Amino acid sequence: MTPEFVISLASEAIQTVLLLALPLLGVGLVVGLIVAVLQATTQIQEMTLSFVPKIVAVLLALLAAAPWMLNKITNFTIQLITSIPQVIH
């Protein structure tokens, strides 16, 4: 196992994690901004008003993106397992 292999594996793992987290974080960010603008315009400062819509939106985004996310993580895992014989040598 060479240092280059370890670095490329770590890099690919980090890229995969970021790619999987991006849709959920993006939806949470957009919904949070929309709720913050609505709270600022109506001057309603209720904490649950900003928290509950984000949870619901992220859950819906997770349900929508779950097949794609599962495909990505499965492909990464298959690639990782199939590379084990090359690492052992």
C-alpha positions, -999 to +999 in steps of 0.1 A: +000+000+000+017+032-012+012+066+002-002+077-031-029+050-029-039+061+006-041+097-004-062+090-035-085+067-015-089+094+012-095+120-015-122+099-032-139+092+001-140+128+010-154+137-024-181+110-021-191+123+014-193+159+002-213+148-029-238+129-008-242+157+017-246+184-009-283+180-018-294+178+018-273+208+030-284+228-001-321+222+006-316+231+043-298+263+033-324+274+008-354+267+032-335+284+060-330+315+040-366+316+028-379+311+064-355+338+077-367+363+051-403+355+060-395+359+097-378+392+090-406+406+070-434+395+094-413+401+126-423+367+139-394+354+160-405+319+168-377+293+170-398+264+159-409+283+129-374+282+115-366+247+127-396+226+116-397+236+079-360+228+075-365+193+091-394+186+068-376+199+037-345+179+044-365+148+050-383+152+017-350+158+000-336+127+016-365+107+004-361+121-031-323+117-033-321+083-014-319+061-045-292+083-061-273+085-028-276+047-022-263+041-058-233+064-052-223+048-019-228+013-032-206+020-062-179+034-039-181+004-016-179-020-045-149-002-059-133-002-025-139-040-020-127-049-055-094-030-049-085-051-018-065-077-038-044-049-054-037-034-019-026-068-004+002-073-030 
